[in-house]
Amino acid sequence: MSTREPAGPFVDPRELDRQYVWHPMTQHSALSQEPLVLMTSAERHVVRDHTGRAYLDAMAGLWCVNAGYGRAEIAEAAYRQMIRLPYYPHTQANAPAAELAARLARLLGGRLRRTYFVSSGSEANEAAFKIARQYHLQRHGGQRRYKIVGRHHSYHGTTLATLAASGMAARTERFEPLPGGFLRVPAPYCYRCPFGLAYPKCGVACAHQVEQAILAEGPETVAAVVLEPVQSAAGVLVPPKEYLPIVAEACRRHGVLLIVDEVITGFGRTGKMFGHHWYGVEPDLVTMAKALTSAYVPMGAVTATEEVFSAFLGEPGSGREAVQISTFGGHPVASAAALANLDILEREDLARNALEVGAYLLEALGRLRAHPAVGDIRGLGLLIGVELVADRESRRPLDPALAVQVARDCFQAGVIVGRSARTYVGGGHTLTIAPPLTWTREEADELVAALERALRRLDR
Ligand code: PLP
């Protein structure tokens, strides 16, 4: 492989970045005080900046580098595919995408068999919404079932429709009006139960809200319910075990499709290959991205049951086919990278490691309860939230600026944790943890020690 010759005199990339790049979720005017860190390399669980300083990554990038960094076999698979066939539109077939679709059908199991490929999680959810709407039109003789039911505090993507399906007012208020036909029900947020109840006496009231919403809207107008098995960005909300089965049953009763968003929870994150596998439900559509390739290259996908797919069959010229396309969908290089990534996840049984190390970490994090700012600690596998409060009794959220300080202290100590930023107006006080699934107990201990130190600094 050749390396690129520098085109001219050396220019510090940080300077080019300062002058030319527009970063997400970043106030550029603050960068002169606190410049962004230039990350230059990574290996296993550790990311390095341009000075060689190491950071233990407890967020796997953005909840996505499940196989860990530095996996040469993913890079080599992508390289070989680039040499053989770098690209061809998916209006024709290519071998890696075909093999990947078959692999996903095996991993998902049950009736989920047919995969439509895209390039991100947002696009996967957009595609799922469009598939759901077109499905009903064709399955129910022209019936316009178009409404999508989502949940408060949820996040399903950055496009207008996925934002409309999400429940984060703080991320949407500037872009309204959003597309119509989206509504939301309360989230299974047990620590702050929207009904002021406590499990199990609550009877999982939040799950029953989904059916209430379907009935209130009129089932003949509702296309789908979209949800994550564990609501991640809100601060890792793990629902009671009955939640998903109750929702799935309501969907089935009213002919509403169930879209399960596995963009974060997929590929071993929660201790099973897919988050919904914990709950014994079979969705109609599953959306994926992030760890499908462990983020080595962008890729997303939506897998449908054969029943959903069959509604798109018809005579040539009938117009029943899926009326959508994206240039990069079914990309052969991304597919080759995904296959190499799935080889690693399966060979090393990283879902099981996530379960074991996740259970160890959750227990070790229990030590943090000694600090009064720690309100709740919850998680499944290596998907964990630590909710910070100003007052344990009233559960008043900690000032988000102080949660930022805790995350920043960890960063300065060389440990990267996340935060539930902008989940709702006034939110942003829950620390999130979602490391590569290759983590060992040593990394878990290192994280807990860093969090303990950062929390202690809150007292000064
Ligand atoms: N769905 C969930 C649950 C997510 O957390 C995200 C992003 O974090 C998305 C969808 C959107 O994925 P992307 O950023 O790849 O568009």
Boltz pocket constraint, residues with backbone or C-beta under 6 A from the ligand:
constraints:
  - pocket:
      binder: B
      contacts: [[A, 62], [A, 119], [A, 120], [A, 121], [A, 122], [A, 123], [A, 125], [A, 155], [A, 156], [A, 157], [A, 158], [A, 228], [A, 232], [A, 233], [A, 261], [A, 263], [A, 264], [A, 289], [A, 290]]
      max_distance: 6.0
